[in-house]
Amino acid sequence: MPDTLEALEAEAMKLSPADRRRLLERLVASLDLDPAVEHAWDAVADQRERELACGTTVAVAGPEAIARLRARLAP
């Protein structure tokens, strides 16, 4: 299996970025996901989108959000 996996990875890396993205989406979609968990994440995303749209919360850039989390978690 490792040889097969390495060969598949090498072939995938020859694809264009757009094709690799499509392949990734298909692979992720093929995983056995828990529908309840997916529904919960969808609900959270919808709520956050509503909060952004009505202005009750403000978006934070990814790097800033990570920096804030690191500062909170630092010993």
C-alpha positions in Angstrom: 0.0 0.0 0.0 2.7 2.6 0.7 4.1 2.2 -2.8 0.6 2.7 -4.2 0.0 5.7 -2.0 3.3 7.2 -3.1 2.4 6.6 -6.7 -1.0 8.1 -6.4 0.4 11.2 -4.6 3.0 11.6 -7.4 0.3 11.4 -10.1 -1.9 13.8 -8.2 0.9 16.4 -7.9 1.1 16.4 -11.7 -2.5 17.7 -11.9 -3.2 21.4 -12.3 -4.1 23.3 -9.1 -7.8 23.4 -10.2 -7.8 19.6 -10.8 -6.1 18.9 -7.5 -8.7 21.0 -5.8 -11.5 19.1 -7.4 -9.8 15.8 -6.5 -9.5 17.0 -2.9 -13.2 17.9 -2.8 -14.1 14.5 -4.1 -11.9 12.7 -1.6 -13.2 14.7 1.4 -16.8 14.1 0.2 -16.1 10.4 0.1 -15.3 10.2 3.8 -17.9 8.7 6.1 -19.1 11.9 7.8 -21.6 12.0 10.7 -24.7 13.8 9.4 -25.4 15.2 12.9 -22.0 16.8 13.1 -22.2 18.2 9.6 -25.7 19.7 10.4 -24.3 21.3 13.6 -21.4 22.9 11.7 -23.9 24.2 9.1 -26.0 25.7 11.8 -22.9 27.4 13.3 -21.8 28.7 9.9 -25.3 30.0 9.2 -25.5 31.8 12.6 -22.1 33.4 12.1 -23.1 34.5 8.6 -26.3 36.2 10.0 -24.2 37.9 12.7 -21.8 39.3 10.1 -24.6 40.4 7.8 -26.5 42.3 10.5 -23.3 43.8 12.1 -23.5 42.2 15.5 -20.0 40.9 15.0 -17.0 41.9 12.9 -14.8 39.6 10.8 -11.2 39.1 11.8 -8.5 38.3 9.4 -7.2 34.7 9.7 -3.6 35.6 10.8 -5.0 38.0 13.5 -7.4 35.3 14.7 -4.6 32.8 15.0 -2.4 35.3 16.8 -5.2 36.0 19.3 -5.7 32.3 19.9 -2.0 31.7 20.4 -1.9 34.6 22.9 -4.8 33.1 24.9 -3.3 29.6 24.9 0.2 30.7 25.7 1.4 29.5 29.2 
